[in-house]
Amino acid sequence: MINLHLHTLSVDDEPDIREIIDLALGLDPLFVVRECPSGREALRDAVEWRPDLILLDVMMPIMDGVTTLTELRADRRTAMIPVVFMTARAQTHECERFKSLGAAGVIAKPFDPMRLPTLVRDCVSAGEMPADDYLWRLDDAHMALSAFRAELAQPHGRAMLAGLKDVAQTLVGASRLYGFAGIGLEAAALEEAVDGDIAGRAAPMQVEHAIDRVLARIATN
């Protein structure tokens, strides 16, 4: 795993389950966990905290896990974040359906808390996650970055920097988890260039060049 820590958003409407997940993953120094009680709040926290991974309950009131995943994928700021479903509906056909929707993996409930860190690691180990799903979402990232590249040439373009940073951050985390280190490194360089531009430490042209490098790297995959 390339990350020193795996920032993990745990989404479940049952407080007891969230506490067990928090305690179980706390046994492994890889994980930094943030709890969330609903799908709606998960959408907000995913944007604000930018986790590397989301553990998502399927059966939740108001907004279930499938709907939450759909909303996450529809937002370019969160579209690349890997999602692992946690559910009692873990029959083979259900698991296949969840993965076809874009889930990186499925963990069955009830689970052994002592084994949970291993189960999550198995879901997100490089080579285990569905690379086809990642590559499909790279198309969306490519379109978003291209749009930002065009906007930056306009007089109001610098106002787009915060959104550009969101896309870069998400691309960094997803690329590391899916084992696409080259894209992750270029996306990290883009994020750094954006920060420099916002702080007035870097020339605007550095951001454009950084976007071009990310686009070129995506095009080779």
Secondary structure, DSSP 8 states (H G I E B T S, - for coil): ---SSEEEEEE-S-HHHHHHHHHHHHTSTTEEEEEESSHHHHHHHHHHH--SEEEEES--SSS-HHHHHHHHHHSTTTTTS-EEEEES---HHHHHHHHHTT-SEEEESS--GGGHHHHHHHHHSTTTS-HHHHHHHHHHHHHHHHHHHHHHTSTTGGGGHHHHHHHHHHHHHHHHHHT-HHHHHHHHHHHHHHHHHHTT-S-HHHHHHHHHHHHHHHHT-
